[in-house]
Amino acid sequence: MLRALGIASAASAAIVGAAGAQTLYRSDAFTVTDTSVQQGRWSAVARSRDTLVSTYPRAGREMHFRFSLNGVDNEFQSGTEHTLYVRPTDGRIVSPVYVFGQEQPPFVPTPEAYPTSEEGVAQVTIRLDLRQVLRDFGRTGTYDPPQGPPIRRTDFTGVFAIGDVEPLTWDANALRPGGPAQLRDADGDSIYTLVIPVQAQYTRPLASPGVAIWARHADLSAYPQLRSPERLLNALYRMSLEELTQLVREDGALSAGAKWPGVWTRDVSYASVLSLAIVAPDAVRRSLMAKVDSAGRIIQDTGTGGSWPISTDRMTWALAAWELYAVTGDQDWLRTAYTVISRSAGADLHAIFDPQTGLATGETSFMDWREQSYPRWMEPRDIGRSAGTSTNAVHYATYRILADMAAALGEDGAEWTRVADALRTAIDQNLWLTDAGYHAVFRYGRSFPSLAPRSDALAEALAILYGAGDPARRAQVAASLPVVEFGAPTFWPYIPEIPVYHNGALWPFVSAFWTWASAEAGNTAGVEHGLASIYRPSALFLTNKENMVASTGHFDGTELNSDRQLWSVAGSLATHYRVLFGMRFRPDRLVFAPMVPPAYDGERTLSGLRYRGAVLTVTVRGHGDGVASLRLDGRPINRAEVPATLTGAHTVEIVMNGRWPETEINLVPNRWSPETPALRVEGPVLSWDPVPGAARYVLYRNGREYDVTGMTRVDVGEPEGVVEYQVLAVDSAGLQSFLSAPARMAAADAVIVARPVGAPLERERAGFTGEGYVRLTREASTTVRVPVRITCGGIYAVDARYANGSGPINTDAKAAIRTLRVESDDIGVLVMPQRGTDRWEDWGYSTELQLPLEAGEHTLVLAFTPRDENMDGRVNTALLDHLRLTRLSAADDAPAQCR
């Protein structure tokens, strides 16, 4: 634990170029003063509120590319690629020797690896080892690439590069033999090369050799003006405002970052909650409406398995919409937003809530890159059945907001309140990790789920800020959540052998939410650490980066990264609005709850702050964890708030209480968990390969701990009914791997295959198990009957064997959705995620539903209803082979042979 005492001390003159600087934060890794940041040999200095200089290596250009055989994009699936940093030495860059179809081991550079930032055109040599491909040609006459169909040796025409820098393009169809993207083997060693010229580009220009500079150019007079005692904070505030002006598109909406010109639901929503609803309400309104589809539903951005309802955090839109209303008081917006949110919430209540737990299912919020935060064995259907704390916190907040919106509109919101209360109870009962003192990142598995004992900083921040968890646990969570020296990682511990993006990373917007939540929980040490973790990278990098490597605090080494990322910009601004000025917008008032550390003592003023019909000048004096007094236009006010009815210009003067109690944060090392074991079943014997670093293994049976062993082979005997086994590895420090993929052992009579009747059968696609399959579309076979005879009553898991080749496994929006009925009763929704573009012969199982079935004849129905529309709205197609019914437990009155 790190205590809040003894952090501040005098900064050295070498940091700021002059004695007398006020140290705001100091650790073994870096120091922040009122004018500068120092990290090892690197420093950043605010020369004025409009100029920052930094000796840190400049953020440079990245090359992203894949290799192509025969002009087909067949090396990796979309989203996986090779990366080179364009920082030449003597005008040259030579790549590692890549192997076709193999991802490079995760590479985490340090700033010391690129001490210079040479400009000009670099001659980039890309090298590819094609020996394995050529060996396969020689041995079998055919090579089967990771993606796409096999290639015969006689058809091989060459190897090419596709990518994002000219002369490369991502369009594999544009590749031609002899063209500028073809690699060649000049010396016959099977190492193919390509040399291309690439212009080195950097975020900021140089002021002098080795010193980069940000100097303000934009007119910022339309925004609230900050005057604080800290010149560094003044400059970072204005740099963030300038970057915000650069993110406003021609249509008035907000792009997600320098690299991401589109409007993204969760990006703009979280950014709006942090600060943008306060400073850019018109742009927020346009952005939010850009994320409403023609049916009046909130758009879930493309995601795992075909988007919603595998990815289900689109309701972040509701949080932003409510913040916009609370700031502006716009009644027309309130009515519009309420209609959109309630329509979308109705679809969610139909499709994503687990009747067993009451939790909202689906991918964790914002962490939407499957391999980055889930075990490799989890398919989209498994992610669709999982339940993340972050996504559940978003849904809890949504239903609370709907109740508040209804009240503001004079309508009855009791049902929304009931749903919210039930969800908060479900979160506390099903996601809390008692020993850790915080919630699990998610609940996962198949028929018998368990908790993943990793932290999730965004989830806990949302739970604190919106009350999605037990309020009595806020202080415990704030003191227990793992943080590292450079900030609050997205989750901890990290996943081994997975590159850095969500995994092993810091995201400034997450750090901003966590700092705000620390303030809300009264955690003084968390506020000090959080503020510094946001100011350090912004100052050194001279931009608000998308993310950085948690172990180094460096922007290089993550899979994707953008300058002036929208929610990072918003997070920087939020350190002022939400923490140092402590603004909380309510339907009828603006509440002030500043948290000002002792090192930040002084007078800070925010002028030109527009709130409803008023323009406020807010001054905060002193330091403390609460307000001692507040004056409105010179008159004392009993509460630290102002009414929403104010109009015209007003002054708010706040004096802090001077208190700063000692608190703790859980400062941990950067740690990776053990690898996830791969469980094998051979009759009654379970086995797995030894996991490096494992001290012991924990065997799970039906979602519960069953045995602890140092062995890698266990005889569990013959199953009775259905049993699912999993195993995890534990290292000497007690860190756990993910659980292995469930290994199901089932008695012969516990699984029933039920086939559709009365619907036309097709046989064109191979891989079906019966007489044929039923093509499910929005127009055809919209109601499919599946009769089944149950001999043993009990609880059954029902899923569908299907194929969906409408899109890739990791993006797009064409998940197939159908309502399952037993006789005439709606049971829930089966989701059949995309399994790969045009992969109509790749069969798998859908999400599952669990339900009681009595012995006897039943008719199951798969129906396409208006509530089953996916995000695409046009293609909602799957090939249905059969339904599988697996008896998980027998009814109490079932015959003895059923048990």
C-alpha angles and dihedrals in degrees: 000000000000116000125215092236127097097017098119123071137141117299118230120252089239090068098056103018091244138061123250101052116154113238111224098179136357131186136154088267104047147344130225121198132176090268107024155020123228124192114169108297093348127088140175124200132191104222090182138340087277101042133060127175128192137186091199115117107274121250103256139192121287127210117214119190148147132203125248131204114209093353094297124125092238109134103080139357117263111288096033116097147137120267132207125183110226101224106127128203113211088348095302141103124183118193127220114263104269123204116221111256096009123110115225115249109263108281119202111187122196125220088252089065090068106034092159133047105210115196132213134056116329124207101225118199114200115197127198130186107217097171096111091051091049092046090055090049090052096044103041104005090240138080121202108207122208090254130032132010127325118275123223118221091237090056097049109121103168149293123272141179124237122189152118104288126074133290083028123077134183089235104100090184089069093061117112132181109261092022127131093264097057120109119219137201102223098174101034097245093123090246104122120203140193126189118201132169114242126184112231109232130185136194096239135023124243121261090192135342108311094000120102122197141208114197121176118248104160125091105246099176093112092064131073109279120229126208113179134160089248114081089195092058092047091054095045090049092053093043088054092049090050091050088050090056088053091054096058107103127215090263091055095251125119124256118217096239147319089289096036113062094173129091111250122198100223095036096054092038097053090041090052093051092049096052118309096092084062100048104024108027096153093052090046092052092051091046094050093049089050086063096057116094129220090269091058095253129133109256118239104211117238111288150147116341094355104321122263128063091021089051107040111168096102088113088081079090088071092056091053094044091054092047089052091053093045090054099041105026089219105168094192089055090048092056093045093047094046091054094049095045096045091050091050093043090053090057090049092051087055098045116026113034118104109225091205097058105013089233127136109246130214143076122332113266114270094350093096102147102100102212092044097069109009132066112267093247094063111104123198089266089057091049089048090056095044122093121219124201092223094054091045091051089053091051093047090052090048095057092046089051091049090054091050092046091051090052091049089051093047093249133128111268098171094114092053089050091051092052092048094049092049091050094050089052090050091050093052094045099043110027107037119112104208097192094047098045095229140068125279117256088238148337111242146167131086123267093352110036127198135190123265105225096218125116124241114202097194092048093053092045091053092045090054097042096045099032095244091144133048106295090217089065098055096098091045092051093047091053096041106045109106115247129175130216094271097044147287111326118220088246136349140248099033128232115253122239093012117117120245119269112101087352115077092357144124119220114194093216090055089048089051093052090046092049090050090048090049088055091048089051092047094243104154095183090051091053093051093046093043097051091049092047089059099041095047099063096037091054098042095042095039089222139063101259124205095236145330140209110277095215096051105021086228127135095220116081101049120112094240131009136171136194120238092015107194099233091042089055088049091048092055091052090046091064086071104034097040104029115021093034093024098212118184116179116212129180092259106021149020112242124201120211106159123183110200118176118222092250089060093053115144138068123313125179133195112195131184092032108162115213118171104304095342136086111212135200106200122192125187118193129194128353137282148110095268147019119277095184142351130201125195111202088341095309120115115246122202094218130045094245144084126218124254089233094074117121132185128014120336139167125225118195119191127188116197123226098239093233122131110167121198114260136165139236126197101245107187135175121256102270137176122209122231119275117272112260120238107229121213128194121209108171107299093343124098119197141168138177118264113269115225110250095012115143094184144347130236118211118209126203117195093343097311133099108266109167142356118216144162090212128090096216128063132176108216099173129232116323126246108212112328125339128177118202128194134171135203133192124233123199128213091269091055096252112148130217121222115277114265122252108287114264108209121209113188137177112240095251095049096077124063125189112207122189130205120256133200096023124107113264126219127199104182096105119064126229104057117132105215136035092308143307136269119240108224116202137154089262106032133052091005091158116039122180121213114184118203136179116217115203096176118042118220146096112325132192110218123197136155129240105223149146126229117180096165094114148341124302095246107044147011126074110257105108108152113236128192134171115236117218131183106210099319100331120105109230101176143279131306113206120204105194125205112273100192139317110292090349094137092149093055103099127192143144130280128228111292135237124205120215141155117254125186122218112275141056120330136175117217117197130200108203134181108218132175088260090059096069111129126214093270092059093198109056117047100151137149137157110236117211102169146314118257120210116194119189106226096178136358124243117257091248095045118123117268093253089063094060 
